[in-house]
Amino acid sequence: MARMKFTVTGMSCGHCAASIKEELTGVPGVSEVDVDVAAGTVAVEGTDLDDALLRAAIVEAGYEVPGTVAA
C-alpha cells in the first residue's frame, strides 16, 4: 500500500475537508483519505496511486496543491 501526502492551500473548515475527500475517493486505487485542515495537509493511501490524478482531484475540489510533503 502506498501513501502520499500533499500540502493544500485554501482549506478552512469541515466542508473543505469533505469536498476534497469526495473528489479523492473517486480516484482509482485510493482506499483512504485523511484531511487535516489545521495542518493544511491531505494524506492518501491506496495502490498504484497516480500523483497527477490526485493533484487534479484536489484542484477539481477547488483547492491548490503547491507541493508534496514526505509521508
PQR file of N, CA, C, O and H, with PARSE charges and radii, in Angstrom:
ATOM      1  N   MET A   1       0.847  -1.169   0.000 -0.4000 1.5000
ATOM      2  CA  MET A   1       0.000   0.000   0.000 -0.0000 2.0000
ATOM      3  C   MET A   1       0.898   1.239   0.000  0.5500 1.7000
ATOM      4  O   MET A   1       1.833   1.341   0.794 -0.5500 1.4000
ATOM      5  N   ALA A   2       0.607   2.157  -0.882 -0.4000 1.5000
ATOM      6  CA  ALA A   2       1.369   3.397  -0.989 -0.0000 2.0000
ATOM      7  C   ALA A   2       0.677   4.504  -0.201  0.5500 1.7000
ATOM      8  O   ALA A   2      -0.530   4.460   0.039 -0.5500 1.4000
ATOM      9  H   ALA A   2      -0.152   2.074  -1.527  0.4000 1.0000
ATOM     10  N   ARG A   3       1.471   5.497   0.195 -0.4000 1.5000
ATOM     11  CA  ARG A   3       0.923   6.652   0.912 -0.0000 2.0000
ATOM     12  C   ARG A   3       1.559   7.908   0.337  0.5500 1.7000
ATOM     13  O   ARG A   3       2.779   7.986   0.187 -0.5500 1.4000
ATOM     14  H   ARG A   3       2.451   5.533   0.000  0.4000 1.0000
ATOM     15  N   MET A   4       0.726   8.887   0.018 -0.4000 1.5000
ATOM     16  CA  MET A   4       1.210  10.177  -0.467 -0.0000 2.0000
ATOM     17  C   MET A   4       0.588  11.264   0.390  0.5500 1.7000
ATOM     18  O   MET A   4      -0.564  11.159   0.813 -0.5500 1.4000
ATOM     19  H   MET A   4      -0.265   8.824   0.139  0.4000 1.0000
ATOM     20  N   LYS A   5       1.366  12.312   0.641 -0.4000 1.5000
ATOM     21  CA  LYS A   5       0.868  13.407   1.461 -0.0000 2.0000
ATOM     22  C   LYS A   5       1.132  14.719   0.725  0.5500 1.7000
ATOM     23  O   LYS A   5       2.238  14.968   0.245 -0.5500 1.4000
ATOM     24  H   LYS A   5       2.301  12.398   0.298  0.4000 1.0000
ATOM     25  N   PHE A   6       0.103  15.544   0.648 -0.4000 1.5000
ATOM     26  CA  PHE A   6       0.185  16.809  -0.074 -0.0000 2.0000
ATOM     27  C   PHE A   6      -0.077  17.981   0.862  0.5500 1.7000
ATOM     28  O   PHE A   6      -0.857  17.868   1.808 -0.5500 1.4000
ATOM     29  H   PHE A   6      -0.796  15.342   1.038  0.4000 1.0000
ATOM     30  N   THR A   7       0.574  19.101   0.595 -0.4000 1.5000
ATOM     31  CA  THR A   7       0.181  20.347   1.230 -0.0000 2.0000
ATOM     32  C   THR A   7      -0.915  20.935   0.346  0.5500 1.7000
ATOM     33  O   THR A   7      -0.828  20.895  -0.882 -0.5500 1.4000
ATOM     34  H   THR A   7       1.207  19.193  -0.174  0.4000 1.0000
ATOM     35  N   VAL A   8      -1.935  21.476   0.981 -0.4000 1.5000
ATOM     36  CA  VAL A   8      -3.073  22.020   0.241 -0.0000 2.0000
ATOM     37  C   VAL A   8      -3.415  23.376   0.831  0.5500 1.7000
ATOM     38  O   VAL A   8      -3.537  23.511   2.048 -0.5500 1.4000
ATOM     39  H   VAL A   8      -2.005  21.509   1.978  0.4000 1.0000
ATOM     40  N   THR A   9      -3.571  24.377  -0.018 -0.4000 1.5000
ATOM     41  CA  THR A   9      -3.917  25.700   0.460 -0.0000 2.0000
ATOM     42  C   THR A   9      -5.376  26.010   0.166  0.5500 1.7000
ATOM     43  O   THR A   9      -5.956  25.518  -0.802 -0.5500 1.4000
ATOM     44  H   THR A   9      -3.472  24.267  -1.007  0.4000 1.0000
ATOM     45  N   GLY A  10      -5.950  26.837   1.025 -0.4000 1.5000
ATOM     46  CA  GLY A  10      -7.332  27.268   0.829 -0.0000 2.0000
ATOM     47  C   GLY A  10      -8.344  26.543   1.690  0.5500 1.7000
ATOM     48  O   GLY A  10      -9.522  26.901   1.680 -0.5500 1.4000
ATOM     49  H   GLY A  10      -5.479  27.237   1.812  0.4000 1.0000
ATOM     50  N   MET A  11      -7.920  25.529   2.441 -0.4000 1.5000
ATOM     51  CA  MET A  11      -8.850  24.796   3.305 -0.0000 2.0000
ATOM     52  C   MET A  11      -9.068  25.579   4.596  0.5500 1.7000
ATOM     53  O   MET A  11      -8.122  26.123   5.166 -0.5500 1.4000
ATOM     54  H   MET A  11      -6.963  25.238   2.449  0.4000 1.0000
ATOM     55  N   SER A  12     -10.331  25.634   5.058 -0.4000 1.5000
ATOM     56  CA  SER A  12     -10.585  26.363   6.303 -0.0000 2.0000
ATOM     57  C   SER A  12     -11.643  25.713   7.193  0.5500 1.7000
ATOM     58  O   SER A  12     -11.868  26.177   8.311 -0.5500 1.4000
ATOM     59  H   SER A  12     -11.099  25.192   4.595  0.4000 1.0000
ATOM     60  N   CYS A  13     -12.300  24.645   6.722 -0.4000 1.5000
ATOM     61  CA  CYS A  13     -13.396  24.082   7.515 -0.0000 2.0000
ATOM     62  C   CYS A  13     -13.655  22.624   7.160  0.5500 1.7000
ATOM     63  O   CYS A  13     -13.004  22.048   6.289 -0.5500 1.4000
ATOM     64  H   CYS A  13     -12.118  24.268   5.813  0.4000 1.0000
ATOM     65  N   GLY A  14     -14.612  22.052   7.853 -0.4000 1.5000
ATOM     66  CA  GLY A  14     -15.005  20.668   7.607 -0.0000 2.0000
ATOM     67  C   GLY A  14     -15.585  20.457   6.217  0.5500 1.7000
ATOM     68  O   GLY A  14     -15.428  19.385   5.632 -0.5500 1.4000
ATOM     69  H   GLY A  14     -15.141  22.520   8.561  0.4000 1.0000
ATOM     70  N   HIS A  15     -16.252  21.474   5.687 -0.4000 1.5000
ATOM     71  CA  HIS A  15     -16.804  21.363   4.335 -0.0000 2.0000
ATOM     72  C   HIS A  15     -15.670  21.231   3.318  0.5500 1.7000
ATOM     73  O   HIS A  15     -15.778  20.480   2.349 -0.5500 1.4000
ATOM     74  H   HIS A  15     -16.379  22.345   6.162  0.4000 1.0000
ATOM     75  N   CYS A  16     -14.594  21.963   3.548 -0.4000 1.5000
ATOM     76  CA  CYS A  16     -13.418  21.863   2.682 -0.0000 2.0000
ATOM     77  C   CYS A  16     -12.895  20.428   2.686  0.5500 1.7000
ATOM     78  O   CYS A  16     -12.633  19.847   1.632 -0.5500 1.4000
ATOM     79  H   CYS A  16     -14.507  22.573   4.335  0.4000 1.0000
ATOM     80  N   ALA A  17     -12.748  19.871   3.875 -0.4000 1.5000
ATOM     81  CA  ALA A  17     -12.251  18.503   4.020 -0.0000 2.0000
ATOM     82  C   ALA A  17     -13.168  17.521   3.316  0.5500 1.7000
ATOM     83  O   ALA A  17     -12.692  16.612   2.637 -0.5500 1.4000
ATOM     84  H   ALA A  17     -12.960  20.343   4.731  0.4000 1.0000
ATOM     85  N   ALA A  18     -14.475  17.686   3.465 -0.4000 1.5000
ATOM     86  CA  ALA A  18     -15.435  16.778   2.841 -0.0000 2.0000
ATOM     87  C   ALA A  18     -15.366  16.856   1.320  0.5500 1.7000
ATOM     88  O   ALA A  18     -15.457  15.834   0.641 -0.5500 1.4000
ATOM     89  H   ALA A  18     -14.862  18.425   4.017  0.4000 1.0000
ATOM     90  N   SER A  19     -15.206  18.068   0.781 -0.4000 1.5000
ATOM     91  CA  SER A  19     -15.123  18.236  -0.670 -0.0000 2.0000
ATOM     92  C   SER A  19     -13.895  17.535  -1.239  0.5500 1.7000
ATOM     93  O   SER A  19     -13.972  16.858  -2.265 -0.5500 1.4000
ATOM     94  H   SER A  19     -15.132  18.898   1.333  0.4000 1.0000
ATOM     95  N   ILE A  20     -12.771  17.705  -0.565 -0.4000 1.5000
ATOM     96  CA  ILE A  20     -11.534  17.071  -1.020 -0.0000 2.0000
ATOM     97  C   ILE A  20     -11.643  15.550  -0.917  0.5500 1.7000
ATOM     98  O   ILE A  20     -11.258  14.823  -1.832 -0.5500 1.4000
ATOM     99  H   ILE A  20     -12.709  18.254   0.268  0.4000 1.0000
ATOM    100  N   LYS A  21     -12.169  15.088   0.206 -0.4000 1.5000
ATOM    101  CA  LYS A  21     -12.319  13.649   0.426 -0.0000 2.0000
ATOM    102  C   LYS A  21     -13.205  13.026  -0.654  0.5500 1.7000
ATOM    103  O   LYS A  21     -12.898  11.954  -1.176 -0.5500 1.4000
ATOM    104  H   LYS A  21     -12.481  15.679   0.950  0.4000 1.0000
ATOM    105  N   GLU A  22     -14.299  13.701  -0.981 -0.4000 1.5000
ATOM    106  CA  GLU A  22     -15.225  13.195  -2.001 -0.0000 2.0000
ATOM    107  C   GLU A  22     -14.534  13.068  -3.357  0.5500 1.7000
ATOM    108  O   GLU A  22     -14.686  12.055  -4.040 -0.5500 1.4000
ATOM    109  H   GLU A  22     -14.548  14.571  -0.556  0.4000 1.0000
ATOM    110  N   GLU A  23     -13.785  14.082  -3.743 -0.4000 1.5000
ATOM    111  CA  GLU A  23     -13.085  14.036  -5.035 -0.0000 2.0000
ATOM    112  C   GLU A  23     -12.025  12.935  -5.053  0.5500 1.7000
ATOM    113  O   GLU A  23     -11.908  12.197  -6.032 -0.5500 1.4000
ATOM    114  H   GLU A  23     -13.661  14.905  -3.189  0.4000 1.0000
ATOM    115  N   LEU A  24     -11.255  12.827  -3.972 -0.4000 1.5000
ATOM    116  CA  LEU A  24     -10.162  11.851  -3.947 -0.0000 2.0000
ATOM    117  C   LEU A  24     -10.642  10.407  -3.885  0.5500 1.7000
ATOM    118  O   LEU A  24      -9.993   9.524  -4.445 -0.5500 1.4000
ATOM    119  H   LEU A  24     -11.349  13.426  -3.177  0.4000 1.0000
ATOM    120  N   THR A  25     -11.750  10.150  -3.227 -0.4000 1.5000
ATOM    121  CA  THR A  25     -12.230   8.767  -3.152 -0.0000 2.0000
ATOM    122  C   THR A  25     -12.683   8.250  -4.519  0.5500 1.7000
ATOM    123  O   THR A  25     -12.834   7.043  -4.705 -0.5500 1.4000
ATOM    124  H   THR A  25     -12.277  10.867  -2.772  0.4000 1.0000
ATOM    125  N   GLY A  26     -12.897   9.148  -5.464 -0.4000 1.5000
ATOM    126  CA  GLY A  26     -13.260   8.733  -6.820 -0.0000 2.0000
ATOM    127  C   GLY A  26     -12.071   8.413  -7.706  0.5500 1.7000
ATOM    128  O   GLY A  26     -12.247   7.953  -8.834 -0.5500 1.4000
ATOM    129  H   GLY A  26     -12.775  10.128  -5.312  0.4000 1.0000
ATOM    130  N   VAL A  27     -10.859   8.650  -7.211 -0.4000 1.5000
ATOM    131  CA  VAL A  27      -9.652   8.376  -7.993 -0.0000 2.0000
ATOM    132  C   VAL A  27      -9.308   6.884  -7.869  0.5500 1.7000
ATOM    133  O   VAL A  27      -9.288   6.346  -6.762 -0.5500 1.4000
ATOM    134  H   VAL A  27     -10.717   9.024  -6.295  0.4000 1.0000
ATOM    135  N   PRO A  28      -9.037   6.215  -8.997 -0.5600 1.5000
ATOM    136  CA  PRO A  28      -8.700   4.784  -8.951  0.2800 2.0000
ATOM    137  C   PRO A  28      -7.522   4.490  -8.015  0.5500 1.7000
ATOM    138  O   PRO A  28      -6.512   5.194  -8.025 -0.5500 1.4000
ATOM    139  N   GLY A  29      -7.672   3.443  -7.215 -0.4000 1.5000
ATOM    140  CA  GLY A  29      -6.611   2.996  -6.316 -0.0000 2.0000
ATOM    141  C   GLY A  29      -6.665   3.585  -4.924  0.5500 1.7000
ATOM    142  O   GLY A  29      -6.001   3.078  -4.020 -0.5500 1.4000
ATOM    143  H   GLY A  29      -8.492   2.871  -7.207  0.4000 1.0000
ATOM    144  N   VAL A  30      -7.438   4.647  -4.725 -0.4000 1.5000
ATOM    145  CA  VAL A  30      -7.495   5.298  -3.415 -0.0000 2.0000
ATOM    146  C   VAL A  30      -8.358   4.483  -2.460  0.5500 1.7000
ATOM    147  O   VAL A  30      -9.506   4.159  -2.767 -0.5500 1.4000
ATOM    148  H   VAL A  30      -7.977   5.059  -5.459  0.4000 1.0000
ATOM    149  N   SER A  31      -7.794   4.152  -1.294 -0.4000 1.5000
ATOM    150  CA  SER A  31      -8.552   3.398  -0.298 -0.0000 2.0000
ATOM    151  C   SER A  31      -8.841   4.215   0.958  0.5500 1.7000
ATOM    152  O   SER A  31      -9.805   3.937   1.671 -0.5500 1.4000
ATOM    153  H   SER A  31      -6.862   4.415  -1.044  0.4000 1.0000
ATOM    154  N   GLU A  32      -8.005   5.229   1.236 -0.4000 1.5000
ATOM    155  CA  GLU A  32      -8.215   6.046   2.433 -0.0000 2.0000
ATOM    156  C   GLU A  32      -7.715   7.467   2.199  0.5500 1.7000
ATOM    157  O   GLU A  32      -6.683   7.680   1.562 -0.5500 1.4000
ATOM    158  H   GLU A  32      -7.222   5.455   0.657  0.4000 1.0000
ATOM    159  N   VAL A  33      -8.462   8.435   2.726 -0.4000 1.5000
ATOM    160  CA  VAL A  33      -8.089   9.852   2.621 -0.0000 2.0000
ATOM    161  C   VAL A  33      -8.186  10.462   4.008  0.5500 1.7000
ATOM    162  O   VAL A  33      -9.196  10.302   4.694 -0.5500 1.4000
ATOM    163  H   VAL A  33      -9.300   8.262   3.244  0.4000 1.0000
ATOM    164  N   ASP A  34      -7.128  11.167   4.423 -0.4000 1.5000
ATOM    165  CA  ASP A  34      -7.113  11.849   5.710 -0.0000 2.0000
ATOM    166  C   ASP A  34      -6.799  13.322   5.466  0.5500 1.7000
ATOM    167  O   ASP A  34      -5.701  13.664   5.025 -0.5500 1.4000
ATOM    168  H   ASP A  34      -6.308  11.297   3.866  0.4000 1.0000
ATOM    169  N   VAL A  35      -7.760  14.187   5.754 -0.4000 1.5000
ATOM    170  CA  VAL A  35      -7.583  15.627   5.554 -0.0000 2.0000
ATOM    171  C   VAL A  35      -7.379  16.296   6.911  0.5500 1.7000
ATOM    172  O   VAL A  35      -8.206  16.151   7.811 -0.5500 1.4000
ATOM    173  H   VAL A  35      -8.652  13.909   6.112  0.4000 1.0000
ATOM    174  N   ASP A  36      -6.287  17.019   7.050 -0.4000 1.5000
ATOM    175  CA  ASP A  36      -6.001  17.770   8.270 -0.0000 2.0000
ATOM    176  C   ASP A  36      -6.060  19.256   7.908  0.5500 1.7000
ATOM    177  O   ASP A  36      -5.083  19.833   7.430 -0.5500 1.4000
ATOM    178  H   ASP A  36      -5.616  17.136   6.319  0.4000 1.0000
ATOM    179  N   VAL A  37      -7.220  19.857   8.144 -0.4000 1.5000
ATOM    180  CA  VAL A  37      -7.441  21.262   7.770 -0.0000 2.0000
ATOM    181  C   VAL A  37      -6.466  22.176   8.505  0.5500 1.7000
ATOM    182  O   VAL A  37      -5.891  23.079   7.897 -0.5500 1.4000
ATOM    183  H   VAL A  37      -8.013  19.389   8.532  0.4000 1.0000
ATOM    184  N   ALA A  38      -6.272  21.954   9.797 -0.4000 1.5000
ATOM    185  CA  ALA A  38      -5.397  22.810  10.596 -0.0000 2.0000
ATOM    186  C   ALA A  38      -3.957  22.790  10.092  0.5500 1.7000
ATOM    187  O   ALA A  38      -3.294  23.827  10.066 -0.5500 1.4000
ATOM    188  H   ALA A  38      -6.739  21.221  10.291  0.4000 1.0000
ATOM    189  N   ALA A  39      -3.475  21.617   9.694 -0.4000 1.5000
ATOM    190  CA  ALA A  39      -2.095  21.491   9.209 -0.0000 2.0000
ATOM    191  C   ALA A  39      -1.982  21.824   7.726  0.5500 1.7000
ATOM    192  O   ALA A  39      -0.883  22.066   7.225 -0.5500 1.4000
ATOM    193  H   ALA A  39      -4.014  20.775   9.716  0.4000 1.0000
ATOM    194  N   GLY A  40      -3.109  21.839   7.022 -0.4000 1.5000
ATOM    195  CA  GLY A  40      -3.087  22.106   5.590 -0.0000 2.0000
ATOM    196  C   GLY A  40      -2.527  20.959   4.779  0.5500 1.7000
ATOM    197  O   GLY A  40      -1.853  21.161   3.768 -0.5500 1.4000
ATOM    198  H   GLY A  40      -4.001  21.643   7.429  0.4000 1.0000
ATOM    199  N   THR A  41      -2.819  19.731   5.242 -0.4000 1.5000
ATOM    200  CA  THR A  41      -2.308  18.556   4.532 -0.0000 2.0000
ATOM    201  C   THR A  41      -3.420  17.566   4.204  0.5500 1.7000
ATOM    202  O   THR A  41      -4.463  17.517   4.857 -0.5500 1.4000
ATOM    203  H   THR A  41      -3.366  19.567   6.062  0.4000 1.0000
ATOM    204  N   VAL A  42      -3.152  16.783   3.170 -0.4000 1.5000
ATOM    205  CA  VAL A  42      -4.048  15.705   2.771 -0.0000 2.0000
ATOM    206  C   VAL A  42      -3.184  14.472   2.542  0.5500 1.7000
ATOM    207  O   VAL A  42      -2.251  14.503   1.740 -0.5500 1.4000
ATOM    208  H   VAL A  42      -2.305  16.822   2.640  0.4000 1.0000
ATOM    209  N   ALA A  43      -3.495  13.388   3.244 -0.4000 1.5000
ATOM    210  CA  ALA A  43      -2.777  12.127   3.082 -0.0000 2.0000
ATOM    211  C   ALA A  43      -3.697  11.140   2.377  0.5500 1.7000
ATOM    212  O   ALA A  43      -4.880  11.025   2.698 -0.5500 1.4000
ATOM    213  H   ALA A  43      -4.253  13.363   3.896  0.4000 1.0000
ATOM    214  N   VAL A  44      -3.126  10.433   1.409 -0.4000 1.5000
ATOM    215  CA  VAL A  44      -3.899   9.473   0.625 -0.0000 2.0000
ATOM    216  C   VAL A  44      -3.190   8.128   0.678  0.5500 1.7000
ATOM    217  O   VAL A  44      -1.974   8.057   0.502 -0.5500 1.4000
ATOM    218  H   VAL A  44      -2.165  10.526   1.148  0.4000 1.0000
ATOM    219  N   GLU A  45      -3.950   7.059   0.921 -0.4000 1.5000
ATOM    220  CA  GLU A  45      -3.400   5.711   0.901 -0.0000 2.0000
ATOM    221  C   GLU A  45      -4.120   4.905  -0.158  0.5500 1.7000
ATOM    222  O   GLU A  45      -5.305   5.114  -0.417 -0.5500 1.4000
ATOM    223  H   GLU A  45      -4.938   7.117   1.064  0.4000 1.0000
ATOM    224  N   GLY A  46      -3.392   3.980  -0.771 -0.4000 1.5000
ATOM    225  CA  GLY A  46      -4.001   3.116  -1.767 -0.0000 2.0000
ATOM    226  C   GLY A  46      -2.945   2.379  -2.563  0.5500 1.7000
ATOM    227  O   GLY A  46      -1.777   2.326  -2.176 -0.5500 1.4000
ATOM    228  H   GLY A  46      -2.429   3.811  -0.561  0.4000 1.0000
ATOM    229  N   THR A  47      -3.366   1.815  -3.673 -0.4000 1.5000
ATOM    230  CA  THR A  47      -2.465   1.070  -4.540 -0.0000 2.0000
ATOM    231  C   THR A  47      -2.373   1.764  -5.887  0.5500 1.7000
ATOM    232  O   THR A  47      -3.356   2.308  -6.389 -0.5500 1.4000
ATOM    233  H   THR A  47      -4.315   1.859  -3.988  0.4000 1.0000
ATOM    234  N   ASP A  48      -1.188   1.739  -6.463 -0.4000 1.5000
ATOM    235  CA  ASP A  48      -0.942   2.351  -7.773 -0.0000 2.0000
ATOM    236  C   ASP A  48      -1.440   3.787  -7.838  0.5500 1.7000
ATOM    237  O   ASP A  48      -2.120   4.167  -8.792 -0.5500 1.4000
ATOM    238  H   ASP A  48      -0.389   1.297  -6.055  0.4000 1.0000
ATOM    239  N   LEU A  49      -1.106   4.588  -6.829 -0.4000 1.5000
ATOM    240  CA  LEU A  49      -1.545   5.984  -6.782 -0.0000 2.0000
ATOM    241  C   LEU A  49      -0.847   6.799  -7.863  0.5500 1.7000
ATOM    242  O   LEU A  49       0.356   6.656  -8.086 -0.5500 1.4000
ATOM    243  H   LEU A  49      -0.554   4.279  -6.054  0.4000 1.0000
ATOM    244  N   ASP A  50      -1.605   7.643  -8.520 -0.4000 1.5000
ATOM    245  CA  ASP A  50      -1.095   8.498  -9.591 -0.0000 2.0000
ATOM    246  C   ASP A  50      -1.056   9.942  -9.085  0.5500 1.7000
ATOM    247  O   ASP A  50      -2.099  10.553  -8.852 -0.5500 1.4000
ATOM    248  H   ASP A  50      -2.581   7.759  -8.339  0.4000 1.0000
ATOM    249  N   ASP A  51       0.142  10.477  -8.919 -0.4000 1.5000
ATOM    250  CA  ASP A  51       0.325  11.817  -8.382 -0.0000 2.0000
ATOM    251  C   ASP A  51      -0.498  12.853  -9.157  0.5500 1.7000
ATOM    252  O   ASP A  51      -1.172  13.688  -8.554 -0.5500 1.4000
ATOM    253  H   ASP A  51       0.989   9.980  -9.108  0.4000 1.0000
ATOM    254  N   ALA A  52      -0.443  12.799 -10.470 -0.4000 1.5000
ATOM    255  CA  ALA A  52      -1.155  13.784 -11.292 -0.0000 2.0000
ATOM    256  C   ALA A  52      -2.662  13.700 -11.108  0.5500 1.7000
ATOM    257  O   ALA A  52      -3.336  14.729 -11.053 -0.5500 1.4000
ATOM    258  H   ALA A  52       0.105  12.120 -10.960  0.4000 1.0000
ATOM    259  N   LEU A  53      -3.201  12.484 -11.011 -0.4000 1.5000
ATOM    260  CA  LEU A  53      -4.645  12.322 -10.814 -0.0000 2.0000
ATOM    261  C   LEU A  53      -5.072  12.823  -9.442  0.5500 1.7000
ATOM    262  O   LEU A  53      -6.133  13.432  -9.302 -0.5500 1.4000
ATOM    263  H   LEU A  53      -2.653  11.649 -11.056  0.4000 1.0000
ATOM    264  N   LEU A  54      -4.254  12.569  -8.436 -0.4000 1.5000
ATOM    265  CA  LEU A  54      -4.581  13.025  -7.087 -0.0000 2.0000
ATOM    266  C   LEU A  54      -4.564  14.549  -7.011  0.5500 1.7000
ATOM    267  O   LEU A  54      -5.466  15.163  -6.440 -0.5500 1.4000
ATOM    268  H   LEU A  54      -3.392  12.075  -8.550  0.4000 1.0000
ATOM    269  N   ARG A  55      -3.532  15.148  -7.591 -0.4000 1.5000
ATOM    270  CA  ARG A  55      -3.454  16.614  -7.613 -0.0000 2.0000
ATOM    271  C   ARG A  55      -4.644  17.204  -8.374  0.5500 1.7000
ATOM    272  O   ARG A  55      -5.231  18.196  -7.941 -0.5500 1.4000
ATOM    273  H   ARG A  55      -2.800  14.650  -8.055  0.4000 1.0000
ATOM    274  N   ALA A  56      -4.994  16.598  -9.498 -0.4000 1.5000
ATOM    275  CA  ALA A  56      -6.114  17.085 -10.304 -0.0000 2.0000
ATOM    276  C   ALA A  56      -7.421  17.006  -9.529  0.5500 1.7000
ATOM    277  O   ALA A  56      -8.267  17.891  -9.657 -0.5500 1.4000
ATOM    278  H   ALA A  56      -4.518  15.792  -9.850  0.4000 1.0000
ATOM    279  N   ALA A  57      -7.597  15.966  -8.733 -0.4000 1.5000
ATOM    280  CA  ALA A  57      -8.823  15.805  -7.940 -0.0000 2.0000
ATOM    281  C   ALA A  57      -8.912  16.898  -6.869  0.5500 1.7000
ATOM    282  O   ALA A  57      -9.993  17.427  -6.612 -0.5500 1.4000
ATOM    283  H   ALA A  57      -6.910  15.247  -8.630  0.4000 1.0000
ATOM    284  N   ILE A  58      -7.790  17.234  -6.251 -0.4000 1.5000
ATOM    285  CA  ILE A  58      -7.777  18.286  -5.237 -0.0000 2.0000
ATOM    286  C   ILE A  58      -8.087  19.637  -5.878  0.5500 1.7000
ATOM    287  O   ILE A  58      -8.841  20.434  -5.320 -0.5500 1.4000
ATOM    288  H   ILE A  58      -6.911  16.804  -6.460  0.4000 1.0000
ATOM    289  N   VAL A  59      -7.512  19.888  -7.034 -0.4000 1.5000
ATOM    290  CA  VAL A  59      -7.780  21.133  -7.764 -0.0000 2.0000
ATOM    291  C   VAL A  59      -9.249  21.177  -8.189  0.5500 1.7000
ATOM    292  O   VAL A  59      -9.887  22.226  -8.105 -0.5500 1.4000
ATOM    293  H   VAL A  59      -6.899  19.240  -7.487  0.4000 1.0000
ATOM    294  N   GLU A  60      -9.780  20.052  -8.640 -0.4000 1.5000
ATOM    295  CA  GLU A  60     -11.190  19.969  -9.035 -0.0000 2.0000
ATOM    296  C   GLU A  60     -12.107  20.322  -7.870  0.5500 1.7000
ATOM    297  O   GLU A  60     -13.182  20.890  -8.068 -0.5500 1.4000
ATOM    298  H   GLU A  60      -9.261  19.200  -8.708  0.4000 1.0000
ATOM    299  N   ALA A  61     -11.678  19.982  -6.652 -0.4000 1.5000
ATOM    300  CA  ALA A  61     -12.462  20.309  -5.459 -0.0000 2.0000
ATOM    301  C   ALA A  61     -12.379  21.799  -5.121  0.5500 1.7000
ATOM    302  O   ALA A  61     -13.135  22.290  -4.283 -0.5500 1.4000
ATOM    303  H   ALA A  61     -10.805  19.521  -6.492  0.4000 1.0000
ATOM    304  N   GLY A  62     -11.453  22.521  -5.780 -0.4000 1.5000
ATOM    305  CA  GLY A  62     -11.364  23.964  -5.586 -0.0000 2.0000
ATOM    306  C   GLY A  62     -10.204  24.436  -4.744  0.5500 1.7000
ATOM    307  O   GLY A  62     -10.231  25.553  -4.227 -0.5500 1.4000
ATOM    308  H   GLY A  62     -10.839  22.122  -6.461  0.4000 1.0000
ATOM    309  N   TYR A  63      -9.180  23.607  -4.595 -0.4000 1.5000
ATOM    310  CA  TYR A  63      -8.052  23.955  -3.737 -0.0000 2.0000
ATOM    311  C   TYR A  63      -6.738  23.856  -4.508  0.5500 1.7000
ATOM    312  O   TYR A  63      -6.681  23.237  -5.571 -0.5500 1.4000
ATOM    313  H   TYR A  63      -9.158  22.700  -5.016  0.4000 1.0000
ATOM    314  N   GLU A  64      -5.691  24.462  -3.972 -0.4000 1.5000
ATOM    315  CA  GLU A  64      -4.390  24.457  -4.629 -0.0000 2.0000
ATOM    316  C   GLU A  64      -3.444  23.467  -3.939  0.5500 1.7000
ATOM    317  O   GLU A  64      -3.505  23.256  -2.728 -0.5500 1.4000
ATOM    318  H   GLU A  64      -5.738  24.964  -3.109  0.4000 1.0000
ATOM    319  N   VAL A  65      -2.571  22.868  -4.755 -0.4000 1.5000
ATOM    320  CA  VAL A  65      -1.590  21.912  -4.256 -0.0000 2.0000
ATOM    321  C   VAL A  65      -0.205  22.436  -4.632  0.5500 1.7000
ATOM    322  O   VAL A  65       0.324  22.093  -5.689 -0.5500 1.4000
ATOM    323  H   VAL A  65      -2.522  23.039  -5.739  0.4000 1.0000
ATOM    324  N   PRO A  66       0.389  23.276  -3.757 -0.5600 1.5000
ATOM    325  CA  PRO A  66       1.681  23.862  -4.107  0.2800 2.0000
ATOM    326  C   PRO A  66       2.847  22.880  -4.078  0.5500 1.7000
ATOM    327  O   PRO A  66       3.874  23.140  -4.705 -0.5500 1.4000
ATOM    328  N   GLY A  67       2.723  21.776  -3.379 -0.4000 1.5000
ATOM    329  CA  GLY A  67       3.826  20.829  -3.317 -0.0000 2.0000
ATOM    330  C   GLY A  67       3.452  19.564  -2.574  0.5500 1.7000
ATOM    331  O   GLY A  67       2.380  19.467  -1.976 -0.5500 1.4000
ATOM    332  H   GLY A  67       1.889  21.565  -2.869  0.4000 1.0000
ATOM    333  N   THR A  68       4.340  18.612  -2.622 -0.4000 1.5000
ATOM    334  CA  THR A  68       4.148  17.338  -1.930 -0.0000 2.0000
ATOM    335  C   THR A  68       5.105  17.292  -0.758  0.5500 1.7000
ATOM    336  O   THR A  68       6.271  17.664  -0.893 -0.5500 1.4000
ATOM    337  H   THR A  68       5.210  18.691  -3.108  0.4000 1.0000
ATOM    338  N   VAL A  69       4.630  16.840   0.388 -0.4000 1.5000
ATOM    339  CA  VAL A  69       5.491  16.671   1.560 -0.0000 2.0000
ATOM    340  C   VAL A  69       5.707  15.188   1.802  0.5500 1.7000
ATOM    341  O   VAL A  69       4.907  14.358   1.370 -0.5500 1.4000
ATOM    342  H   VAL A  69       3.684  16.537   0.497  0.4000 1.0000
ATOM    343  N   ALA A  70       6.777  14.861   2.485 -0.4000 1.5000
ATOM    344  CA  ALA A  70       7.077  13.457   2.763 -0.0000 2.0000
ATOM    345  C   ALA A  70       5.986  12.823   3.598  0.5500 1.7000
ATOM    346  O   ALA A  70       5.443  13.451   4.506 -0.5500 1.4000
ATOM    347  H   ALA A  70       7.427  15.535   2.835  0.4000 1.0000
ATOM    348  N   ALA A  71       5.668  11.583   3.292 -0.4000 1.5000
ATOM    349  CA  ALA A  71       4.596  10.871   4.015 -0.0000 2.0000
ATOM    350  C   ALA A  71       5.076  10.318   5.326  0.5500 1.7000
ATOM    351  O   ALA A  71       4.302   9.694   6.053 -0.5500 1.4000
ATOM    352  H   ALA A  71       6.109  11.072   2.554  0.4000 1.0000
TER
END
